[in-house]
């Protein structure tokens, strides 16, 4: 009545449900109310009409039921279709992988044939002992060769025997590529007298300074990270939004489970904040924020300061490279089977994420050899021992202890913090390629047991033919796993899809060329493969790098953690791409 008289509608309709007195069934009626004037006393009145709409309502109800049923059936069919598609893709990938392995075995190429002998003196000794234990007898010549190697005063027990001679004699590597590989794995191979001269010049008088990055000059006292970061506004410092656009959220979710994630696609959607967004997302999704009661605001501020510490002008060593390393670290831990081991208990999972985030902090686009031979202050501070890696850690920890960035609350035990710090130090220092053979050799000596070894007291079986009891793993052996994870992630683009891998390879080549340009400016000998005036650069050494460093590294960890096989498949696919390009004498 209110609608008719007060709101003055032309006609008010409503449905009315009642129960039939005869049949006891529900009946529906449509009530229509029309305003009118009483012809007797001219007072306002209402004309009411009533229609039986039971059949109509029943039809609508049945139609709704059928529609709901059809919708459920469609959803079930869609889910079944998705499941079938996923299973089809899985089977296709499995079939493709099996076909590739079979073809590789038939062609004797699954493990690339190479003349390079990566065995260290320790490896050779262990193999000879295993031969004797197994009832075999090593040849006299092998025994004499090993004795000669071990008796030399300059023998490094954890470096391949005759590394320089092998690289120079490798028929796949020309002399320049061989020198480049030697510089990468052992250190500077050019005349370092320039370093002495440069030190003398510094003490004799001012020289034209060069910079490690845009903010730190050689002849000035280095400006610490904090002072540079303080120039940012509070809003800029804390820009890691707690909620993001749905498209970005989908990309972040894809980063959680994709071995060949498109990091460049994420960068286009999150310009300038890719690393901090991805890191915060992974920290949160892994449960670290809740488990360790992390202060989210301070964590955001810390991640943003770290991202600001990466030079966007570097073609390769920039925050996007670090984001890709973080994503690969996550994949190895969460999808490669490493979290199933006891090697990442407590705060070590969180520490590994942190290590990935800071492992190249304040990198200037110049390698350790350049810093050492120019007597850069960072090299002098750390006595030429992994100067970049030591600086990355020290600078990142310096920001971490700032009360404004100290996201670890008082609830975190000192022991957990100490464990995490030790893990991070070992991981980041382990990314120095001068330590590559030492780490890989130790890792294989511990975990690559021969098939004949006694496994009666061990636990689950590993792909190498032996069992590993993760409950009794030693701390020093845990450290080897920690280091191998970040080492693999640091060169993780070797396992990326070919397009992404090539993009990273050419960006690294450009960064090497820029160092070569700097060496020319300073009158220094140009490092191998860093002279842009010469034919080809770093990409000339891809086959050698894959065969000597990349494939053995990834194979070592994949043999222990078989869930990481998709990563190994990506590495082999890219190796075959470079191999085919070399055979055709054309760039890939």
PLY file of the C-alpha trace (Angstrom):
ply
format ascii 1.0
element vertex 588
property float x
property float y
property float z
element edge 587
property int vertex1
property int vertex2
end_header
0.00 0.00 0.00
2.89 2.29 0.72
4.19 1.80 -2.82
0.77 2.55 -4.28
-0.14 5.66 -2.28
3.09 7.18 -0.95
5.45 6.35 -3.81
2.58 6.66 -6.35
3.59 3.82 -8.63
1.25 3.05 -11.52
1.02 -0.62 -10.66
2.62 -2.62 -7.86
3.25 -6.31 -8.45
4.52 -8.99 -6.12
4.56 -12.75 -6.00
2.80 -14.58 -3.22
3.30 -18.19 -2.16
0.69 -20.19 -0.26
-0.11 -23.80 0.50
-3.15 -25.38 -1.15
-5.73 -26.57 1.38
-6.85 -29.37 -0.93
-3.57 -30.82 -2.22
-1.15 -29.44 0.31
1.13 -28.30 -2.54
2.72 -24.90 -2.86
0.87 -22.48 -5.09
2.05 -19.18 -6.53
-0.02 -16.12 -7.33
0.82 -12.77 -8.86
-0.78 -9.86 -7.02
-1.32 -6.62 -8.97
-2.43 -3.46 -7.18
-3.76 -0.50 -9.18
-4.48 2.86 -7.53
-8.00 4.24 -8.20
-10.71 6.43 -6.76
-13.72 4.91 -4.99
-16.72 5.79 -7.21
-18.96 6.06 -4.12
-17.08 8.49 -1.89
-14.19 9.53 -4.12
-11.70 8.24 -1.55
-8.40 6.60 -2.60
-8.83 2.92 -3.23
-6.87 -0.02 -4.64
-7.96 -2.40 -7.37
-6.42 -5.82 -6.71
-6.05 -8.51 -9.36
-4.77 -11.99 -8.61
-3.31 -14.42 -11.19
-2.32 -18.03 -10.73
1.34 -18.37 -11.84
2.11 -21.76 -10.29
2.85 -23.37 -13.66
5.11 -20.50 -14.67
7.06 -20.66 -11.40
7.42 -24.41 -11.64
8.73 -24.04 -15.19
11.21 -21.41 -14.08
12.34 -23.59 -11.18
12.82 -26.60 -13.42
14.72 -24.44 -15.92
16.97 -23.13 -13.14
17.63 -26.65 -11.92
18.47 -27.79 -15.44
20.71 -24.75 -15.96
22.55 -25.40 -12.68
22.95 -29.04 -13.61
24.28 -28.12 -17.03
26.65 -25.58 -15.50
27.99 -28.18 -13.08
28.39 -30.63 -15.92
30.22 -27.99 -17.99
32.55 -27.24 -15.07
33.23 -30.94 -14.59
33.90 -31.33 -18.31
36.24 -28.31 -18.28
38.12 -29.72 -15.28
38.33 -33.11 -16.94
39.52 -31.44 -20.15
42.21 -29.51 -18.27
43.30 -32.66 -16.48
43.48 -34.51 -19.79
45.42 -31.64 -21.37
47.88 -31.52 -18.45
48.33 -35.27 -18.59
48.80 -35.06 -22.35
51.45 -32.36 -21.96
53.17 -34.35 -19.23
53.21 -37.48 -21.36
54.42 -35.51 -24.39
57.26 -34.00 -22.35
58.11 -37.39 -20.90
58.05 -38.96 -24.35
60.17 -36.14 -25.75
62.65 -36.45 -22.91
62.87 -40.21 -23.35
63.28 -39.81 -27.09
66.05 -37.26 -26.60
67.82 -39.48 -24.09
67.52 -42.49 -26.39
68.78 -40.52 -29.38
71.59 -39.06 -27.29
72.63 -42.50 -26.09
72.53 -43.81 -29.65
74.65 -40.89 -30.79
76.78 -41.04 -27.63
75.95 -37.39 -26.96
73.76 -37.35 -23.87
76.90 -36.51 -21.94
78.88 -34.34 -24.37
82.09 -35.96 -25.47
85.05 -33.94 -24.33
88.74 -34.40 -23.87
88.69 -32.20 -20.76
89.49 -34.12 -17.58
87.82 -32.40 -14.63
89.11 -34.89 -12.07
91.12 -33.28 -9.29
94.00 -35.09 -7.55
91.58 -35.99 -4.75
89.14 -37.44 -7.31
91.88 -39.48 -8.97
93.06 -40.81 -5.61
89.53 -41.82 -4.59
88.92 -43.55 -7.91
92.15 -45.50 -7.61
91.27 -46.53 -4.07
87.82 -47.63 -5.23
89.43 -49.74 -7.95
91.61 -51.45 -5.35
88.68 -51.96 -2.94
86.69 -53.51 -5.77
89.42 -56.06 -6.42
90.96 -54.31 -9.40
94.58 -53.42 -9.93
95.51 -49.96 -11.22
98.19 -49.78 -13.86
101.71 -48.95 -12.80
101.66 -45.90 -15.07
98.47 -44.56 -13.43
100.03 -45.04 -9.99
103.24 -43.29 -11.05
101.31 -40.41 -12.63
99.29 -39.93 -9.43
102.41 -40.07 -7.28
104.05 -37.43 -9.47
101.01 -35.14 -9.20
100.75 -35.46 -5.41
104.47 -34.93 -4.88
104.54 -31.54 -6.64
104.64 -28.61 -4.23
102.32 -26.45 -6.35
99.59 -29.09 -6.75
96.13 -27.86 -5.80
94.27 -30.94 -4.59
90.88 -29.47 -5.53
91.66 -28.16 -9.02
91.72 -30.26 -12.22
95.19 -31.52 -13.04
96.89 -29.42 -15.71
93.92 -27.09 -16.13
95.80 -24.54 -18.24
97.34 -27.15 -20.51
93.98 -28.84 -20.99
92.19 -25.63 -21.88
94.88 -24.60 -24.31
94.85 -28.06 -25.95
91.05 -28.44 -26.14
90.23 -28.72 -29.84
86.88 -26.99 -29.30
88.50 -23.85 -27.89
90.77 -21.45 -29.70
93.56 -19.85 -27.68
91.54 -16.74 -26.77
88.58 -18.80 -25.54
90.95 -21.03 -23.60
92.55 -18.01 -21.94
89.11 -16.64 -21.10
88.07 -19.91 -19.45
91.34 -19.99 -17.51
90.81 -16.43 -16.29
87.28 -17.30 -15.19
88.31 -20.42 -13.28
91.74 -19.51 -11.92
92.16 -15.76 -12.07
93.99 -13.12 -14.07
96.14 -14.55 -16.86
97.52 -11.28 -18.24
100.45 -9.28 -16.99
99.48 -7.77 -13.64
102.42 -5.31 -13.48
99.87 -2.60 -14.24
98.42 -3.10 -10.77
101.76 -2.32 -9.15
102.19 0.74 -11.35
98.70 1.94 -10.49
99.34 1.62 -6.77
102.54 3.63 -7.22
100.66 6.28 -9.17
98.05 6.57 -6.44
100.67 7.22 -3.80
102.66 9.52 -6.09
99.79 11.81 -6.91
96.22 12.10 -8.13
95.12 10.12 -11.15
91.97 10.10 -13.19
89.63 8.03 -11.04
87.50 5.22 -12.36
84.40 3.98 -10.61
83.16 0.62 -9.43
79.72 2.01 -10.05
78.23 5.43 -10.56
78.49 6.33 -6.87
81.83 4.93 -5.59
85.09 6.49 -6.79
88.51 4.97 -6.36
90.27 7.99 -4.91
87.42 9.10 -2.70
86.24 7.48 0.47
83.46 5.14 -0.67
80.03 6.44 0.09
78.20 3.83 2.08
74.93 2.35 0.96
72.99 3.99 3.75
73.85 7.53 2.74
72.84 6.85 -0.85
69.62 5.20 0.17
68.70 8.03 2.53
68.28 10.23 -0.54
65.15 8.27 -1.36
61.88 9.44 0.03
60.15 7.33 2.67
57.49 6.47 0.13
60.08 5.27 -2.36
61.97 3.28 0.25
58.90 1.32 1.28
57.43 0.74 -2.16
56.61 -2.94 -2.12
52.81 -2.96 -2.32
50.98 -5.48 -0.18
48.50 -6.07 -2.97
49.26 -5.98 -6.67
47.37 -5.94 -9.91
45.74 -9.28 -10.85
47.97 -9.63 -13.92
51.11 -9.14 -11.84
49.73 -11.53 -9.22
49.32 -14.19 -11.90
52.90 -13.65 -13.05
54.15 -13.97 -9.48
52.17 -17.18 -9.05
53.69 -18.50 -12.29
57.14 -17.73 -10.91
56.42 -20.15 -8.06
56.19 -23.22 -10.30
57.81 -22.60 -13.70
61.32 -23.89 -14.46
61.52 -21.60 -17.50
59.79 -18.54 -16.11
59.72 -15.38 -18.27
61.54 -12.97 -15.97
61.61 -10.31 -18.69
57.81 -10.45 -18.90
57.57 -9.83 -15.15
60.03 -6.95 -15.48
57.84 -5.26 -18.11
54.86 -5.47 -15.75
56.80 -4.28 -12.68
59.42 -1.76 -13.89
61.94 -0.88 -11.20
60.40 -3.15 -8.57
60.72 -6.64 -10.03
63.22 -7.96 -7.48
61.55 -6.52 -4.38
58.07 -7.65 -5.47
59.20 -11.17 -6.31
61.25 -11.48 -3.12
58.42 -10.24 -0.89
55.97 -12.57 -2.64
58.22 -15.62 -2.16
59.03 -14.72 1.45
55.32 -14.49 2.16
54.18 -17.54 0.18
56.86 -19.71 1.77
55.45 -18.82 5.19
58.64 -17.11 6.39
56.90 -13.87 7.34
54.56 -15.69 9.71
56.97 -18.39 10.89
59.73 -15.96 11.89
57.40 -13.06 12.78
59.07 -10.79 10.26
58.21 -7.10 10.33
56.60 -6.67 6.91
57.15 -2.92 6.72
60.85 -3.19 7.48
61.18 -6.17 5.15
59.69 -4.07 2.34
62.06 -1.22 3.12
65.05 -3.55 3.17
64.17 -5.24 -0.12
63.65 -1.89 -1.80
67.01 -0.58 -0.57
68.72 -3.70 -1.85
67.04 -3.34 -5.24
68.15 0.29 -5.40
71.71 -0.91 -4.81
71.80 -2.72 -8.15
72.98 -0.65 -11.10
70.33 -0.71 -13.84
73.02 0.42 -16.27
74.77 -2.94 -16.03
73.68 -5.09 -18.98
73.95 -8.30 -16.94
74.71 -7.82 -13.24
71.54 -5.90 -12.45
68.46 -6.46 -10.30
66.72 -8.43 -13.05
69.54 -10.98 -13.12
69.22 -11.23 -9.34
65.45 -11.74 -9.62
66.03 -14.61 -12.05
68.57 -16.14 -9.63
66.06 -15.84 -6.79
63.36 -17.53 -8.88
65.67 -20.41 -9.82
66.74 -20.76 -6.18
63.07 -21.09 -5.26
62.49 -23.71 -7.96
65.43 -25.83 -6.80
64.35 -25.66 -3.17
60.61 -26.11 -3.58
60.33 -28.16 -6.79
63.80 -29.67 -7.18
63.52 -31.83 -4.08
66.00 -29.99 -1.88
63.53 -29.06 0.85
62.85 -32.78 1.29
66.41 -33.17 2.54
67.54 -32.04 5.95
69.93 -29.52 4.44
67.51 -26.59 4.67
66.03 -26.97 8.13
65.27 -24.03 10.40
66.10 -20.64 8.95
68.22 -21.96 6.07
65.35 -21.80 3.54
64.90 -18.12 4.36
68.67 -17.57 4.31
68.92 -19.06 0.82
66.31 -16.61 -0.48
68.25 -13.79 1.20
71.52 -14.97 -0.34
69.99 -14.93 -3.80
68.64 -11.39 -3.27
71.99 -9.91 -2.19
74.52 -12.12 -4.00
75.55 -9.37 -6.48
74.67 -6.31 -4.36
76.41 -3.13 -5.59
78.09 -4.97 -8.45
79.82 -2.45 -10.70
79.86 -4.53 -13.88
83.59 -5.23 -13.46
84.94 -8.60 -12.38
87.30 -9.54 -9.55
90.32 -9.72 -11.84
89.80 -6.10 -12.89
89.51 -4.94 -9.26
92.65 -6.87 -8.30
94.87 -5.80 -11.16
93.88 -2.13 -10.69
94.35 -2.33 -6.91
90.82 -1.11 -6.28
90.06 -0.28 -2.62
87.64 -3.19 -2.39
90.35 -5.58 -3.55
92.78 -4.06 -1.03
90.26 -4.33 1.81
89.73 -8.03 1.18
93.34 -8.82 0.23
92.37 -9.89 -3.29
90.29 -12.77 -1.86
86.88 -12.78 -3.56
86.62 -8.98 -3.25
83.25 -8.65 -4.99
81.59 -11.48 -3.10
82.89 -10.19 0.23
81.65 -6.70 -0.62
78.19 -7.95 -1.64
77.79 -9.60 1.77
79.30 -6.83 3.89
77.27 -4.07 2.21
74.02 -6.05 2.37
74.54 -6.95 6.03
75.36 -3.31 6.72
71.87 -2.33 5.58
70.31 -5.31 7.35
71.52 -4.14 10.79
69.97 -0.69 10.28
67.09 -0.45 12.79
64.87 0.88 10.00
65.49 -2.28 7.97
65.93 -4.86 10.72
62.90 -7.00 9.88
63.89 -9.86 12.21
61.93 -9.29 15.41
63.09 -10.12 18.92
61.16 -13.38 18.69
63.82 -14.77 16.32
66.42 -16.68 18.33
70.08 -15.64 18.01
70.92 -19.20 17.03
68.58 -19.09 14.03
70.01 -15.74 12.96
73.56 -17.09 13.31
72.71 -20.18 11.24
71.13 -18.06 8.53
74.07 -15.64 8.41
76.61 -18.47 8.16
74.59 -20.10 5.39
74.40 -16.84 3.43
78.12 -16.16 3.80
79.05 -19.62 2.54
76.59 -19.41 -0.35
77.60 -15.98 -1.66
81.34 -16.57 -1.26
80.83 -19.84 -3.12
79.69 -18.00 -6.24
83.30 -16.92 -6.92
84.16 -19.05 -9.95
87.72 -19.45 -8.66
86.20 -21.85 -6.12
84.14 -23.76 -8.68
86.16 -26.95 -8.99
86.86 -27.06 -5.27
83.14 -26.97 -4.39
81.99 -29.36 -7.13
84.79 -31.81 -6.34
83.93 -31.86 -2.63
80.23 -32.20 -3.39
80.76 -35.19 -5.65
83.21 -36.79 -3.24
80.56 -36.69 -0.52
77.38 -37.47 -2.42
78.37 -39.34 -5.58
78.96 -42.74 -4.01
79.84 -45.63 -6.32
77.01 -48.15 -6.95
78.91 -50.88 -5.15
79.12 -49.00 -1.86
77.35 -50.46 1.15
73.94 -48.85 1.46
72.51 -51.05 4.20
72.40 -48.25 6.76
71.06 -45.57 4.45
67.63 -44.25 3.69
65.94 -43.38 0.39
67.57 -44.31 -2.90
69.03 -41.57 -5.10
69.49 -41.67 -8.86
73.22 -42.21 -8.48
72.65 -45.75 -7.31
73.15 -45.12 -3.60
70.97 -44.13 -0.65
71.25 -40.96 1.36
70.29 -40.65 5.00
69.27 -37.01 5.28
68.74 -37.24 9.04
72.46 -37.61 9.76
73.97 -35.26 7.21
76.99 -33.37 8.53
76.95 -29.55 8.77
79.92 -29.23 6.40
78.11 -31.42 3.85
75.00 -29.26 4.23
77.17 -26.28 3.33
78.16 -27.94 0.06
74.49 -28.35 -0.87
73.78 -24.73 0.06
76.62 -23.55 -2.16
75.62 -25.78 -5.07
72.08 -24.39 -5.01
73.17 -20.77 -5.40
75.89 -21.72 -7.89
73.31 -23.40 -10.13
70.85 -20.53 -9.72
73.59 -17.96 -10.47
74.04 -19.47 -13.96
70.43 -20.59 -14.11
69.90 -18.91 -17.48
71.72 -21.92 -18.95
68.48 -23.83 -18.21
66.12 -21.07 -19.43
64.19 -21.28 -22.67
66.55 -20.67 -25.63
65.28 -17.15 -26.33
65.78 -16.02 -22.73
69.12 -17.80 -22.45
70.48 -16.12 -25.60
69.32 -12.73 -24.37
71.23 -13.17 -21.11
74.30 -14.49 -22.96
74.51 -11.45 -25.23
73.88 -9.05 -22.32
76.77 -10.65 -20.44
78.90 -10.33 -23.57
78.12 -6.61 -23.74
79.10 -6.18 -20.08
82.40 -7.92 -20.80
82.96 -5.60 -23.77
82.42 -2.60 -21.51
85.07 -3.91 -19.14
87.37 -4.31 -22.14
86.67 -0.68 -23.07
87.59 0.35 -19.52
90.81 -1.67 -19.66
91.75 0.10 -22.90
91.09 3.50 -21.31
93.43 2.63 -18.45
96.13 1.26 -20.74
95.71 -2.28 -19.42
95.90 -5.47 -21.48
92.35 -6.32 -22.59
91.05 -9.51 -20.99
90.30 -12.43 -23.31
86.95 -12.17 -25.16
86.41 -8.61 -23.86
87.67 -6.69 -26.88
84.68 -5.61 -28.95
87.01 -4.92 -31.88
87.85 -8.61 -32.16
85.68 -11.20 -33.88
83.19 -12.59 -31.39
83.09 -12.18 -27.64
82.03 -14.24 -24.69
79.49 -16.16 -26.76
82.41 -17.81 -28.57
83.11 -19.74 -25.36
79.63 -21.14 -24.81
80.41 -24.72 -25.85
83.46 -24.73 -23.62
81.61 -23.20 -20.68
78.74 -25.68 -21.01
81.04 -28.68 -21.36
83.57 -27.78 -18.67
81.48 -25.87 -16.14
77.73 -25.83 -16.80
76.74 -29.42 -17.60
78.95 -31.06 -14.91
77.59 -28.58 -12.34
73.93 -29.15 -13.14
74.42 -32.89 -13.61
76.02 -33.19 -10.16
73.01 -31.74 -8.37
70.45 -33.44 -10.63
71.94 -36.85 -9.94
71.33 -36.30 -6.24
67.96 -34.54 -6.59
66.11 -36.14 -9.48
63.17 -33.69 -9.21
65.51 -31.08 -10.71
65.65 -32.99 -14.03
63.60 -30.30 -15.89
66.46 -27.90 -15.17
68.98 -30.34 -16.63
66.78 -30.84 -19.69
66.85 -27.10 -20.31
70.65 -26.99 -20.01
71.09 -29.83 -22.52
68.63 -28.20 -24.95
70.64 -24.96 -24.91
73.90 -26.87 -25.28
72.56 -28.56 -28.39
71.49 -25.15 -29.71
75.05 -23.77 -29.40
76.44 -27.04 -30.77
74.24 -26.81 -33.86
75.18 -23.15 -34.33
78.88 -24.02 -34.08
78.46 -26.80 -36.63
76.72 -24.37 -39.00
79.22 -21.59 -38.16
76.35 -19.19 -37.53
75.17 -17.46 -34.33
72.09 -19.11 -32.78
0 1
1 2
2 3
3 4
4 5
5 6
6 7
7 8
8 9
9 10
10 11
11 12
12 13
13 14
14 15
15 16
16 17
17 18
18 19
19 20
20 21
21 22
22 23
23 24
24 25
25 26
26 27
27 28
28 29
29 30
30 31
31 32
32 33
33 34
34 35
35 36
36 37
37 38
38 39
39 40
40 41
41 42
42 43
43 44
44 45
45 46
46 47
47 48
48 49
49 50
50 51
51 52
52 53
53 54
54 55
55 56
56 57
57 58
58 59
59 60
60 61
61 62
62 63
63 64
64 65
65 66
66 67
67 68
68 69
69 70
70 71
71 72
72 73
73 74
74 75
75 76
76 77
77 78
78 79
79 80
80 81
81 82
82 83
83 84
84 85
85 86
86 87
87 88
88 89
89 90
90 91
91 92
92 93
93 94
94 95
95 96
96 97
97 98
98 99
99 100
100 101
101 102
102 103
103 104
104 105
105 106
106 107
107 108
108 109
109 110
110 111
111 112
112 113
113 114
114 115
115 116
116 117
117 118
118 119
119 120
120 121
121 122
122 123
123 124
124 125
125 126
126 127
127 128
128 129
129 130
130 131
131 132
132 133
133 134
134 135
135 136
136 137
137 138
138 139
139 140
140 141
141 142
142 143
143 144
144 145
145 146
146 147
147 148
148 149
149 150
150 151
151 152
152 153
153 154
154 155
155 156
156 157
157 158
158 159
159 160
160 161
161 162
162 163
163 164
164 165
165 166
166 167
167 168
168 169
169 170
170 171
171 172
172 173
173 174
174 175
175 176
176 177
177 178
178 179
179 180
180 181
181 182
182 183
183 184
184 185
185 186
186 187
187 188
188 189
189 190
190 191
191 192
192 193
193 194
194 195
195 196
196 197
197 198
198 199
199 200
200 201
201 202
202 203
203 204
204 205
205 206
206 207
207 208
208 209
209 210
210 211
211 212
212 213
213 214
214 215
215 216
216 217
217 218
218 219
219 220
220 221
221 222
222 223
223 224
224 225
225 226
226 227
227 228
228 229
229 230
230 231
231 232
232 233
233 234
234 235
235 236
236 237
237 238
238 239
239 240
240 241
241 242
242 243
243 244
244 245
245 246
246 247
247 248
248 249
249 250
250 251
251 252
252 253
253 254
254 255
255 256
256 257
257 258
258 259
259 260
260 261
261 262
262 263
263 264
264 265
265 266
266 267
267 268
268 269
269 270
270 271
271 272
272 273
273 274
274 275
275 276
276 277
277 278
278 279
279 280
280 281
281 282
282 283
283 284
284 285
285 286
286 287
287 288
288 289
289 290
290 291
291 292
292 293
293 294
294 295
295 296
296 297
297 298
298 299
299 300
300 301
301 302
302 303
303 304
304 305
305 306
306 307
307 308
308 309
309 310
310 311
311 312
312 313
313 314
314 315
315 316
316 317
317 318
318 319
319 320
320 321
321 322
322 323
323 324
324 325
325 326
326 327
327 328
328 329
329 330
330 331
331 332
332 333
333 334
334 335
335 336
336 337
337 338
338 339
339 340
340 341
341 342
342 343
343 344
344 345
345 346
346 347
347 348
348 349
349 350
350 351
351 352
352 353
353 354
354 355
355 356
356 357
357 358
358 359
359 360
360 361
361 362
362 363
363 364
364 365
365 366
366 367
367 368
368 369
369 370
370 371
371 372
372 373
373 374
374 375
375 376
376 377
377 378
378 379
379 380
380 381
381 382
382 383
383 384
384 385
385 386
386 387
387 388
388 389
389 390
390 391
391 392
392 393
393 394
394 395
395 396
396 397
397 398
398 399
399 400
400 401
401 402
402 403
403 404
404 405
405 406
406 407
407 408
408 409
409 410
410 411
411 412
412 413
413 414
414 415
415 416
416 417
417 418
418 419
419 420
420 421
421 422
422 423
423 424
424 425
425 426
426 427
427 428
428 429
429 430
430 431
431 432
432 433
433 434
434 435
435 436
436 437
437 438
438 439
439 440
440 441
441 442
442 443
443 444
444 445
445 446
446 447
447 448
448 449
449 450
450 451
451 452
452 453
453 454
454 455
455 456
456 457
457 458
458 459
459 460
460 461
461 462
462 463
463 464
464 465
465 466
466 467
467 468
468 469
469 470
470 471
471 472
472 473
473 474
474 475
475 476
476 477
477 478
478 479
479 480
480 481
481 482
482 483
483 484
484 485
485 486
486 487
487 488
488 489
489 490
490 491
491 492
492 493
493 494
494 495
495 496
496 497
497 498
498 499
499 500
500 501
501 502
502 503
503 504
504 505
505 506
506 507
507 508
508 509
509 510
510 511
511 512
512 513
513 514
514 515
515 516
516 517
517 518
518 519
519 520
520 521
521 522
522 523
523 524
524 525
525 526
526 527
527 528
528 529
529 530
530 531
531 532
532 533
533 534
534 535
535 536
536 537
537 538
538 539
539 540
540 541
541 542
542 543
543 544
544 545
545 546
546 547
547 548
548 549
549 550
550 551
551 552
552 553
553 554
554 555
555 556
556 557
557 558
558 559
559 560
560 561
561 562
562 563
563 564
564 565
565 566
566 567
567 568
568 569
569 570
570 571
571 572
572 573
573 574
574 575
575 576
576 577
577 578
578 579
579 580
580 581
581 582
582 583
583 584
584 585
585 586
586 587
